[in-house]
Amino acid sequence: MSIIRTSDRTRILAQRLIRGLVLVALAASTATTAPAQQVDALLEDGKAALAAGDAVEAARLFEAAVQIDRDLAEAHHLLARAYLDEALLDVGKAKASNGRALRLDPDNVDYLTLRLHRLHYFQSRFLPGLRTAQREDLAERILKLDSANALAHRVLGEIALSDYRRARKSVSFPNLENLDVPATSEALFNAAYLLDPALGEDDESKRLAFHMPRRWTSGTLEYVVKQSEADKRRRRAREHLEKAVAARPEDHASYRALMSLTMLEWHQEEASALAREMIDRVPGESDAWLFKGVVDYRTGQLDEAESAFDRAVSLMSPADAGVFEDASLIIGELRLNSADSDRWKGKDPFLLTFSNERRLEHFARLAYADLRFGRKGDGVRGWDTEPGGVVVRYGLPVSEAQNATRFDRYLMLHYGSFYFKFMELAKNGELTFYSPGAGSAAPNFNEIERSIENDFTLVSKRLFREVPERFVYDANGRRVAFPYLASTFIGTEGPEVVVAYGIPRSDSKGLDPETHQPLTSGLFVLDERGTILTQSTGRLQGTSHTIVSNEDEYDVWHRTAPLPPVRPSTVAIEFAGGGASRVGFQRTVVRPPIAPQKRPALSDVLLAYLVEEEPFETDDSWLVRAGHAMLPAPWGVFGLGQPIYLYFETYGIRDQGAGSGEIEVEARLRRFDRGEDVQESIDGLFTDSNQDAVSVRYTGMASAGRDSRYLILDTKGLDEGTYVVGLRLTETGTGYTATAGRAVVLD
C-alpha cells in the first residue's frame, strides 16, 4: 500500500482538473466548428445553385443555413436574392429576409442594393410619390458608401428619365379667368386637355397653339412651356445612366434607358456613339441591334439599317419577332409582312434603292413606340399601347404637348391635319385614348363633359378608317423637288409612257456632285398594289438639254416604258447618286390611250421646246419618236413669247384609200380660270366660239393606223399667267372627234 503525500495529492488533483478543463474546451470547440463548417458548405452550394439558375434549390440550402445560424446576415441576404428570382418570386419573403440582413448589418452596400432593386423593380402602386422618394433617398445613401454603384445610378437615372418624360413638351395655362364659358376657372384648369390644339404659325418650333372650342370662344389661350425644367431632368438622367453603364458595361437595362432618352430628344452624334458602344458591350441583345438600325436609318445608311434590323429580329423572342415581321398594325386588312415581298414592295417609296424604306420605317416606329410607351415592368410592349399604336401608324408627331392637373395627366399628339388626345387617369402610368365618359375629379366637370363631343375612343376609330397609315419619305432631308411631265402613247408594242424630267443641275452635268459618278435614274410602272410591272433604269449617260427657271437650272432627260393596256397605272420617276447626295422621286397616275374602236383616238399632248422632222441630227438630249426629234419639256412652263410645240399621235383614222384618211387638227390656247376643271376647260375651248384664244389648224392626210404630227402655238403678246391648251382631232367625212390638252404657264 503506497502512501501519497499531501503535496502530491494536490498536484494530481490539479493535473486532473486541467485535463478536464482542456477536454471540456476541446468538446466545446468541436461542437462550434462542426455547425460553422456546415453553414459555409450550405452557403457555397446555395450560391452555386443560384448561379446555375436553380432558385428553388438555392432557397432550400439558404433556409437550412438560417436554421443553423439565425444571426448570419449573409444567409438572410442570399435567401432574399433567391426569393426575387423569377422561378421563385415571393417579394414579401424577400423583403423580410433582406430586412433581417440589414438589421444585422445596416450599412452593407450589397444588402442596401438588393433592397433598392426590390423597391425599384417590384414597385407598390400605393402612394407612388412616396415610393419614388424612398428609392431616391436609398440610392443616394448607397452612392455615399459606393460612388460607382451601378444600380443606384441606374435607379436615379430611370427616375430622372421618368421625370423628363412628364416635363417634356409640358404646358400650363396660367390664366383662364377671362373666358366666357359656362364653368368655373378651376374646372377649366383641370379640363385643359379639352382645348383644341392647332399647329402654330411658327414652323420652326412646331409648337401647338390652344383654343377653346368655337361654341365657347375663339382665340388663342395663353400657355407656358416648361422646357427648362425638362432640360434639367434630361441632363440628370443622362449623367446617372452613363455612370451606370460605366460601372457595369454589360448592364442592358441602363442601355435601354439611355436608348429611350436618346430617342425622345434626338442628337445624332449622341445616338451614333451610343449605338457603337452597345454593339461593342452587349452584342447579344436584340435592343442593341434594333437601336443601331434606327440610328443607321435616320442617318440615311439604309443597307446598314436593314442588316441591323434583321440581326435584331433574329435575336428576339418568337413573339416579338412576329410583331416586327407583321405589318398588320399598319393596315390590318392587308396583313403585310416581310415574307410577302410583293406587298412590302408595294409600300416602297424609293425603288432605286435595294432597301425598302417603308419597311425600315416600320421597324424604327416599333422601336420608338416600345421605348417611349412600353411598360416592361408590367409586361406591356409599347406597340400594344394606344399611343404606341398611333406612332406605328403615323410616325413621329409633327408636334405634341402634355398637361398635368392635380389628378390626372394628358397628352396630345398632333399630325398636322388631325390629332389624338390621351389621358393618364390618377397618373397611373397608363395612357389611353381620352374619353369624357371616363370621368374626372375636377369640380363641375360634368357641365363641360356634356358640352363637348371629344371622345377619342371613337374619334380614333374614324381616323384609323379614313387614314389607315401615313408615311412621307424625304430621304433624310436629301430629297429635292424636280419637274416632270408624263405623256401616254400607243407604240408599236402597245401602250407606253414617255416621261421628261429635269434634274437640278450640279457643277458637272449628269454627275453626282460628291462622287463625280453618273447619276442613276429610273422610270417604273406600278399596278394598284405597287408591284413593278415594267421599268427603265440605268446611269445617265451622254448629254441633256438645260432649262432655266427663276435662276434654277435643270438638266432635262427622258425615259420610255411600256404600260398595261387598260387599267390606270402609277408611274414613278426617280434619280439618285451615291453617298449623301441629293435624290428625287415623284409619282403620278396615268391612263393609257383608248385603243381606237371604229372611231379615231388621240394621244396625250407632249409639250416640247423644239420639234424637227426627218432628216435630223441629234444627240442623247433629243427624244426621237415616229420620225420626229424633239426637246421635251419637263413641265408646262414656257417663257413669254416662247413658242409652244405640241407633239401628238393619232390612231384609228378611217382608211379612205392608200392606207390614209383626211383629218383636221386644231390647237387653241386661252386663259385658265382658277377653280375650273382642266378637262372641262379643254372641252370648252371648242364649244365656246366667243372665247378669246390663240389657235392654229392643220388639215391633211394621216396614216390610217398610227400617225404623228406637231403644231406650234405662238405666245407673243400674251401676258403672264396660267393657260389651258387644247387639241381637237376631227375625222373628215365621219365627223368623229377626239380631244386632249394640258395646262401651261407663261412666265
Sequence and secondary structure as in RCSB ss.txt:
>XXXX:A:sequence
MSIIRTSDRTRILAQRLIRGLVLVALAASTATTAPAQQVDALLEDGKAALAAGDAVEAARLFEAAVQIDRDLAEA
HHLLARAYLDEALLDVGKAKASNGRALRLDPDNVDYLTLRLHRLHYFQSRFLPGLRTAQREDLAERILKLDSANA
LAHRVLGEIALSDYRRARKSVSFPNLENLDVPATSEALFNAAYLLDPALGEDDESKRLAFHMPRRWTSGTLEYVV
KQSEADKRRRRAREHLEKAVAARPEDHASYRALMSLTMLEWHQEEASALAREMIDRVPGESDAWLFKGVVDYRTG
QLDEAESAFDRAVSLMSPADAGVFEDASLIIGELRLNSADSDRWKGKDPFLLTFSNERRLEHFARLAYADLRFGR
KGDGVRGWDTEPGGVVVRYGLPVSEAQNATRFDRYLMLHYGSFYFKFMELAKNGELTFYSPGAGSAAPNFNEIER
SIENDFTLVSKRLFREVPERFVYDANGRRVAFPYLASTFIGTEGPEVVVAYGIPRSDSKGLDPETHQPLTSGLFV
LDERGTILTQSTGRLQGTSHTIVSNEDEYDVWHRTAPLPPVRPSTVAIEFAGGGASRVGFQRTVVRPPIAPQKRP
ALSDVLLAYLVEEEPFETDDSWLVRAGHAMLPAPWGVFGLGQPIYLYFETYGIRDQGAGSGEIEVEARLRRFDRG
EDVQESIDGLFTDSNQDAVSVRYTGMASAGRDSRYLILDTKGLDEGTYVVGLRLTETGTGYTATAGRAVVLD
>XXXX:A:secstr
     HHHHHHHHHHHHHHHHHHHHHHHHHHHHHHHHHHHHHHHHHHHHHHTT HHHHHHHHHHHHHH TT HHH
HHHHHHHHTSGGG  HHHHHHHHHHHHHHSTT HHHHHHHHHHHHHS  SSSHHHHHHHHHHHHHHHHHH TT H
HHHHHHHHHHHHHHHHHTTBEE    TT   SS HHHHHHTGGGSEEEE S TTTT EEEE  TTT  SB   EE
 HHHHHHHHHHHHHHHHHHHHH TT HHHHHHHHHHHHHS  HHHHHHHHHHHHHH TT HHHHHHHHHHHHHTT
 HHHHHHHHHHHHHHS HHHHHHHHBGGGT TTT  BTT HHHHHTT S TTSSS HHHHHHHHHHHHHHHHH B
GGGTB GGGSHHHHHHHHH S SEEEEEE SS EEEEEE SS EEEEEEGGG S  EE  GGG   STTHHHHHT
T    HHHHHHHHHHH        GGGTB    EEEEEEEETTEEEEEEEEEEE  SSTTB TTT SB EEEEEE
E TT  EEEEEEEE  S  EEEEETTEEEEEEEEEEE  SSS EEEEEEEE STT  BEEEEEEE      SSS 
EE   EEEEEEEESS    TTSEEETTEEEEE SSSEE TT  EEEEEEEE     STTEEEEEEEEEEEE  TT
S HHHHHHHHHH TTS  EEEEEEEEEESSEEEEEEEE  TT  SEEEEEEEEEEETTT  EEEEEEEEEE 
